[in-house]
């Protein structure tokens, strides 16, 4: 089969409920709307784990955190786990990453042949949670509500600087690919850090939402005592008692978040325009690593299985996949086998251990029967949480907490836990049996605790004496760029021009 070029557009912390069928009508996102019109759109796509590093490791490998062992934002992604970059590279692709992937550990490539930027977050074990100290806040890196109270406008921030760089290098790479110096098909992953908090946006995007009707959440903040135990742990981890969150804060934070979707839309539009004008065809996949609660129920950020945190946008524009809306629940762990399916890359040797399923058949009219699984074992948890989404139902369980069962068809805001409803007894028992077949929560908990304890020892040891960071250092071969004296100027000018003769 012909191996298509592949462009993966990844964003960070984008709430999937804002993409019921592509971007919501009221979002100023013309480029994403155009992409949606030609894509298979998955309305009920879920992250494998609602946190950056575990969600991304799962997206790349097709493994849940309990198999990848990337439990949290400081867990090493082992170099012996194949990712879609490995599979595609093995099948003859050139693979390249511009932007964030939050790899932790000394392997900062994980199958990518080339990486154009460093990461925005650290690559070591310093952000390791500790189940031995339940309730402990690690102030210097835990989220807090300052992201909400500090929301507003700025022309440059740490994150804008990063995403400006990501887009610049990605566009340069697309132009370079158009020159055809390498005959292999390519897979370019472009991964932005917006609209992840802090909720700060440039003025021209902020102004787009001055009269937005969606600046307050649909479900107002609840009293602390009315939340489930895990949500209470999230509030405590986010240090909510130290902040007085007003309605104005909420409006500003949501407005900046929406503005940053428009900021991303402009970046993505530039890349899609570059692809078009450089006359390159490519499969295009758009996805987020997890969502953001955006003040619904009073919760912010992620770290839970509620829809705002766990649901993500997922759209695929590919030959053989019909544009249109798919409502069956799917997962980001399905991305790796889907890309390999589209590229004709063989995953057979590792498929017995991969949890993800190719989505290509769904884009051709097939139906999905299997449930979607989610896991969470990071900050704000004291023991692993698991979740199953199947049909209209969502089931969650944790050894420390009461079970939850939500009927998302009649209760999309997840306000009525049906786990104690006699009318749902059979449904609950089916989910209990499915969860018991998938997970041994005591073993899962023990493995997470062992991983955390090991990492604390290693991190504290490596911080003593000489310190060699694992952060990726982008390589710039200045002597091979532009014009140098070991080159023929005429050849350089001709080779670097595309199209030629016009």
N, C-alpha and C positions, 0 to 999 in steps of 0.2 A: 504494500500500500504506500501511497505518497505520504511522507511524514510532514505534517503541517508545522509552520512556525507557531509558537505559543507565546502570548503576552498575558501575564498574570498581574492584575491590578489589585493590590491588597491595601486595606485601610485598617485603622485601629479603633476599636471601641465604638463601632457604628451600630446603633440600635436597629435590629431587623424589623421591628414593628413599623418603622418609617418607610419600609419597602414592601407594602402589601402586594404590589404588582409593578415592580420598578419603583423609583422614587415617588413618594406621595406627591399629589398634584401641587400642593402649596409650597413644596421645596423648590428653590431656585437652583435647579440642577439640569440644565438643558442637555449637556453632553451625556450624562448618565441616563437621561430619558431616551435619547437617541440610541444609546447602546442597548437599553432595555427592549426597545422596539424590535431589535433584531436578535434577541437572546431568548434562550430557555430560562425562565425566571422561577426560582424556587421560593415560594412564599413562606414555607415553614422549614427553613434551614437552621440548624443549631450548631453551636460550637461544641467541641468535645469536652472543653473545660473552660469556664468563664474567667480566664486570666491569661495574660499575654503569653508567657513562655510555654506553659502546658498546652494552650490552645494552638499555638503555632507549631510546636513539635508534632502534635497530632495531625494537623493540617498537612504537614510535609510528609509524614510517615504512614498515615492510615492507622495508627495505633492509639488507643486510649492511654491516658497517663499511667494506669496500673500496669500497662505493658511497656510503655516507653520509659517509665520511671521519671519522667519530667513532671513532678507533682506540683511544682510551684515556680516562682520567678528566679530561683537560685539553684535549681536542680539540673545537673549535667545532662545534656543531650548526647548520649553515647555515640562515638564515631562508628560503631559497627551496626547502627540501625540504618537501613537503606531509606532514602527519601525519594520524592519524585525527581529531584535533581540527579541522584545516582542512577535511577532507572532510565531516565531520558538520556543522560550522558552515556551510559552503557549501550544504549540503542543508537548512538551516533549523533546526538545533539550537542551543540555548544550551549552551556548553561551559565546564566549570569544573574546576579542579584544587585539591585540598587535599593538600599534602604534597610529598614528594620526587619530582623527576624528573631531577635532576643535569644540567640544561641548562648547557652551557658557551658563553659568548659574550654579546653584548649583547641578543639576543632571548631573553627569559626567559618568553615565552608560547607560542610555536610553535603558534598556532591556538586556544589557550584564551582565551575571552572574559574570564574572570575567574580570578584566582588568589588563594586565601584565606590562604596562608602563604608565608613565604620558604622557601628550600631549606635543607637541613642542611649542604650542602657548598659550597665556593667555586665561583664561576662564571668565574674567570679561568684563565690558562694556567699557573699556578704548579705544577701537579702533572704537568708534561710529562716523560715519560721521555726518555732520550737514547741512541739506538742507537750513537752515536759513542763512548760510554763504557761498553762492556759490563762488567757486574759492579759498576758503581757503585751504592751504596745512598744514597738521598736520605732521610736519617734523619728529617727533620721531618714527612714524610707517608707514607713507606712503612709497610706493615704490619710488625709484629714480634710475637714470641710473648708479649709482655706481655699481650695479650688473653687468652691461655690461663692464664698464671701468676697473673693478677689476677682470675680469674673468681670470682664469688660473689654476695652479696646486697647490695642497696641499695634504699632507698625512692624515691630520685630520682637520675637521671643526666641527662647531656646528651641522650641518645636518648629516655629516658622523657618528659622535658619536651617534646621535639619531637612524639612520637607522641600524647601527651595533647592537645597543641594541634591536631594534625591531626584527631583524632577529634572534638574539640569543635566545630571549624569545619565539619566535614563534617556532623555531626548538625544544627547550626544551619542549614546550607544545605538539607538535606532538609526540615526544617520550613518554610523559606522557600519552597521549590518547591511544597510542598503548598498554599500559599495561592492559587496560580493567577494571580498578577499577570502572568506572562508565559505566553502561550498556546503558545509553541514547545515541542516535545519537548526533553528535556534529556539531557546526558551528563555525569555527575559522576565524576571520577577521584579516588579516595582512595588515597594512596600512603604507606605507613608505612616507617620505616627499620628496625624490628625484623624478624626476629631477628638481623640483622647484629651482629657483634661490636662492642664488648666484650661478653663473655658475663657480663652482670650482670642479675639479675632481682629483682623484688619478692618479699618473703618468702612471701606467700600463694600465689604461683604456684610458687615454688621448692619449697614444702612438698608440692605435688602429686606430686613425682617422688622422694620420699625412698626408696621401695623399687623404683624403676624398674630393670628388668632390662636396659636398653640404654645404660648409662652408660659402657661401653667399646666401642670400634670393633670391627667384625667382623674386620678385617685389621689386626693390630698394626703398630706402627712398624717400618720396614725400615732396614737400614743405608744410609747415604748412598750408598755405592758400588753398591748394588743397585737404585737408582732410575734411571729414564730421564733423559737430559740436561736436559729441560725441568723435571722435578720437582726435580732438583738445583738448577737456577737459582731455583726458587721457594723452596727451603730457604735459599739464600744471600740472596735478596731479603728474606726474613723474619727474617734475622739469627739463625738457629737456634742458632749456636754460643755465643751470649751467654746462653742460657737452659738450665736443667736442667728438662726437662718430666717430672714424675712422674705416676704413675697417679692420684694424688689430683687433680692439676691437670686431667687429662683428664676425670675423673668430674665435677668441678665445672663445667668449661666446657660439657660436653654437657648436664649437668643444667640449667644456666642457659639454654642455648639452647632446650631443650624447654619450660622454664618460660615463655620469651618467646613461644613459639608459643601457649601458653595465654593469655598477656597479650593477644596479637593477637586470639585467638578471642573474648575478651570484648569488645574494641573492635568487632569485626565484628558480633558478636551485637547490640550496641546499635544499630548502623546498620541492620541488617536489621529489628530490632524497630521502629525509627523509621519505616522505609519502610512496614512493615505497618500500624502504627497511624495513619499519616498517609494511608492508603488510596491508595497509589501503587503502580502496577505498573512493573516494570523488568526488562529483561534484566540478568543479573548475571554478570560475568566475574571470576574469581579467578585471580591469576597472581603469580609471582615473577620478578625480573629475572635471577637466576642462583642457584646453590646454594652449599653450604659442605661441604668435605671432612670436617669434624668429627673430625679425627684419624685417619681411615682411611689406612692405609699410613704414618702419621706426618704427613700433609699436613693443613693447615688452610686455611680461607678458600676462595678460588676460583682463578682464573687458569689453569686447566687443563681438559682435555676429559674427564677421568674423570667417571663418572656422578654422584658426589656434588656436584661443582662445576658440571657442565653441564646436569644434568636439573633441571627445575622442575615444580612443580604447576601444572596448568591445568584449570579447570573452567568450564563455561558453562551457565547456566540460561537457556534461551530458548525461546519458542514455535517449534515446528517442528524442534527438535533433541531427539531422544529421550534421556531420562536413561539412563545406562549407561556401560560401560567401552569405550574405544577404545584399542587397543594399537598401531596404526600410529604410527611416529615422526612428530611434528609439531614446529613451531618457533614461537617467540615472534614471528617476522616474519610469521606467519600471522594475528596478532591484528588488524592494521590492515585487511586485506581482509575478514576475518570480520565486524568491526564494521560496515564499509560495506555488506556484503551484508545483514546483519540490518536495517540502517537504510534500505536502498534508496538509499544515497549512491553517486554515480557516480565511479569511479576510472579510467574508461577512458582518459582522456588521459595518465595516467602509468603505466598498467599495463605497457607494454613494458619499463619499467625496474625494476619492483617484483618482488622475488624471492618474496614471500610468496604463499600461496594461501588462499582462504577455507576454513574448516573446517566450514561449515554442512552441506555435502553429507555429510561424514563422520558428522555427527550424524543423518543421514537414511539411513544404511546403505551409503553409497558406500565404496569402497576407495581408498587412495592409492598411487600408483606411484612418485612422485619421491622421491629421497633428501633428507634434511635436511642443510643445510650450516651449519658453524660456523667462526668465524674468531677469532683472538686476536693482537693486535699491541701489547701494553701492557707494564707493568712485569713483570720476570722473563723477558721474551722479548728476544732479541737480533736476531730476524728473525721475520716473521709465521709463525704456525702456522695450518693449515687442517684441517678434519675433515669427513667425510661419514658419516652414519648412515643405513643402508638395510637393511630387513629385520632379520635377526639380527646384522648386522655393523656394526662401527665402524672407520673408517679415519682415521688422522691422518698429517700430513706437515708437514715444515719443512725448509727448505734446509740447516739446520745439524744435523739429527738423523736417526737411523734411523727408517724408517716403522714405524707400529704398525697391527696388524690384530687386532681382538678379536671373538670369537664370543660375543655377550652372552647367547645362549641357553644355552650350556654353561658359560660362564665369566662370570657376571654381575659378579664382583668384578674383572675385567680383570687377571688375574694371569699369563696366558699369551699373549704376543705371537706371533701366528701368521704374521707377515709373512715369516718365513723357512721356513715349513712347505711342502714341495713339494705337499702335498695341497690347499693353499689358493692355488696359483699362479694359477689362472684367476680366482678371486675377487679376488686382489690386482691382477691386470692390469686387471680391469674398473674397480676403484676408481681405479687410476692414470690410466686413460683419461678417466674422469669428472672427476677432479681437474684434469688437464691442460686439459680443455675449459673448465673454470670459471676457473682461476687461472693467471696467469703470476707465479710467486713472486718472480722478479727485479724485475718491474715493481711488484708489491705492496710489496716491501721499499723500493724507491726512493721510492715515493709516501709511505710512512710516514716515511722519513728526511727528505724535503723538508718534510713537515708539522711534524715535531718541530723542525727547524732554524729554520723561520720563526717558530714560536711562542716559542722561546727568545729570539729577537731582539725580538719584540713585547713579551713579558712584561717583559724587563729594561728596555726603553725606557719602558713605561708605569709602571714603579715609580719612575722618576726624576721629581722635581718633584711637581706636583699629581697626586693619584691619585683617579680617579673609578671606584668599583667597579661591576661589572655585577650584583651580587647583587640579587635581586628585593626590592623594598620594598612590602609589602602596603599597599594603599590603604584607609583607613578614613574614609568620609565621615560624620563624626560629626554634621554638621548635617542629615543625612538619616535618622538612626536614632532610634528610639523616638519621642518627642514634641518638636516644635519649634514656634515661634510662627508659622511660615508654613503650618502644618498645622491642620486641623480635628480636634480630639481625638476627636470621635465617629466620624469617618471612619477615623481611624487605628485606633481600637480595633476597629471592625468589620472593616476590611480585613486586619488582622493575626491574626484569629482563624480557626482551622480545627480541626474543623468548626464551622460556624455553627449557631446555633439549637438546640444540644443542652445 
